[in-house]
Amino acid sequence: MRSFIVLFLFLIILLPGSVLAEEKGAKTMVKDIHWLGHDTFKIVGEKVIYTDPFRIEKKDTADLILITHEHFDHCSPDDVKMIQGPDTEVVAPADCTEKLTGKVKIVKPGDKLTIAGVEIEVVPSYNTNKQFHTKERGWVGYIFTVKGQRIYLAGDTDYIPEMKTFRADIALLPVSGTYVMTADEAIQAALDIKPKIAIPMHYGSIVGSPDDAKKFAEGLKGKIEVVILKEEQG
């Protein structure tokens, strides 16, 4: 009985500190996440990671490029070349490979791998009530680890049942509707995933507006912290 009481007191003391440390880690990581518009992020940690490079204006060298699917605004060969060096690793679904050159790793939902020293889980990304991104295409999202933080890049997806199994510290979620989740659906996705921080994306470029991001933030107020990043020049 005594040992049980000691363990109980230990957990009371330890767990709040652990939760605070996790939240602090996620907030610190956000400073290293740069939104370059649409679904393009530059994430700086142990490695330099770009996601779905699109409308890149400045030359750079990525260690790792994550591409979610073959649509022109996600798998753009010219934009990839702007940030691709001889050692850059590119991760993408199979139907992107004919567009790409260099070191390309083909992936599908369910894969787990380490590329350029980055742990990556490949997850499904698809529409449930529209035909722009059908499940049979095998297009993907990614959960990858940077500085100990699990970052979920949703890709072009609706609110899907698999999200109940995803665990991430930071979630990058589309909010614009039309081709992807609406802000309301993205709110439900965030509540399933339970990240420390949610960041809206996929607005202000092809479809959607800052109002979608604001609606997403308002719907999660008091539940999950939302950070609306300022768009930077890529």
N, C-alpha and C positions, 0 to 999 in steps of 0.2 A: 504493500500500500504506500509505504514511504517513497519507494522508487517511482511509483506512478505519479505522486504529487510533485516530486522533483522534476520529472520529465515534463509534466504539465506546465509548471512554472517556467521551465527552460523555453518551451515553445511560445509561451506568452511573451517572453522577453525577446526571443530571436526573430519570430515571424514578422512583426511590424517593421523591424529594421531591414529585413530581407526585401519586403515589399517596397519600402522606400528606396532601397538601393536599386531595385529593378526600374522603378519609375524615374529615378535620377539618371540611370544609364540611358533610357529611351530619350529623355529630354536632351541630354548631352549629345546623343547621336543625331538628333534632328538638325543641329548646327552644321553637320557635315553632309546633309542632304540638300542638294540644289535642284530646284525644279526649273527645267529649261523649256517648259510648255508642253501641252498635250500629255503624253505618257513618258516623256523623256526626263530622266533624272541623272544627275552626276552625283555619285555617292563616294565620299572619300573616307577610307578607313585604312586597314592594312594594305588594301589595293584600291586602285581607282576603277570604279564600276560605272558603266553607263547602261541605261535601260531604253530600249526602243528608240534609238537615236533618230531624230527627225528635225529638219531645218536647223542643223548645226552650222554655225557661222564662223567659229574659231577652231583652228587646228589644235588638236590635243592628242595625247596618247593614253588610251585606256588599257588597263590590264585585262579587264573582262567586260564583254558586252553581252547583255541578256536580251534576246528578242523573243517576243511572245507569239507572233504569227506573221503571215506573209503579206498582209495588206500594206500598201505603199507607205502609209503613215507610221508604220511600225518596223517594217523590214525595208529600209531604204539604202541600197548599195552605196550611193554617193555620200550619204551621211555617215555610214559606217566607215568609209574610207577616210573621212575627215578626222577620225579619232583612232584609226587602226595603225598600229605599228607592227614590226616583224614578229613580235612576241605576244601580240594581243590575242586572247582566246575569245571566240564567239560561241555562244550557246543558242541554239534555235531549233524549232521543229523541222522535220524532214523537208517540207515543201518550200522552205526558205533557202535551201542549200544551193539551188541553181542560180540564185542571185548573188551569192557571197563567194569571196575568195579568202585565202589564208587559213588559219587554224580554226576550223568549225567543228563543234561537237553537236551531233544530232540527238535530240531528246524527245521524250514523250511523257504524258502524265504518269506519275508513279515512280519515275526515276529518282534515284538519290545518287549524288556524285560530288566530288570535290574537284574544282577547276581553278587554276591559278591560286590555289590555297584557300579558296572560298567554298564552304559547305553549302550545297544547293539541294533543295527538294523541288521537284517539278510537279505541279498540281494542275488539274483541269481548269479550263477557262472556256465558257461557251454560253450561247443564248438559250433561253428556255421558251421564249414566246416570240421569237423573230428568227430570221434565217441568215443573218449576216455572219454569224460565227457558230456554225453547227458543231455539235459534239463529235460527230464522226471525223471531223477534220483533224482532231488530235492536237488542237492548239492549247497553249499553256499559260500558266502563271508560274511564279517562282517564290519560294520562301528561302531566303539566303541569309547567312550570318555574317555580320560586320561588327567588329568590336564587341562581340558577345551578345549582340542584339539580333533577334530574328526579324527580318524585314520581309513583308509579303507584298509582292507586286502582282496585282490581280490580272493585268491584261484586259482585253476587251471581253467582259463577261457580264452576265446577269447575276442576280442573287441565286446561287445554286446550293443544293442540299449538302454538297461536300464541304461547304464553308463551316459547317458545325464541327468538323474535325480539324480545321486549320488552327494553329496556334502561332501567334506572332506578337512581338513587342510593338512593332510599328506596321501599320497597314496602309498601303497606297491604293486607294479605291476610286474607280471611275464613278462620276456622279451626274453625267449630262443627259442620260436617257438616249433615245433614238437608236443608237447602235449598242448601247450598254445599259447598265443599271441606271435608274433614276435616282435622285437624291434620297427619296423615301426608301427605295430598295437598298441603297447603299447603307442607310442607317440600320436596317435589319441585318445586313451582312456584318457590319461592325459589331453589333450586339452579339452575334453568333461567335465571331472571332475573338472578341474581347481583348483588343490590343491596348497597350498603355497609351498609345497615341495613334490617331487616324489622320491621314493626309489625303484630301481630295485631289483628283486629277481628271484628265480627259474632259476639259472644258476650256472655253476661251480661244480655241483654235479652229477646229472644223465644225464642231457643234458645242452647244452649252455656253453658259456665261458664268461670271463670278456669283450671280444670284444662286446658282445651283450649289456652289461651294458653301455659301452662307446658309442656305436651307439645310444642308447636311450638318453643318456645325450647330445650328439651332436645335435640330432634332436630337442631337447627342448631348446637349448641354446638361451637365450634372451627372452624366453617365460615363462618357468616354471623352477624354481631352482631344479636341480637334485643332490641328495647326494648319492654317491656310498659308501656304508658302507664297512668297512674292516671286513672280516669274522673272528668271534671270536670263541674260543673253548667253546662248550656248556657243 
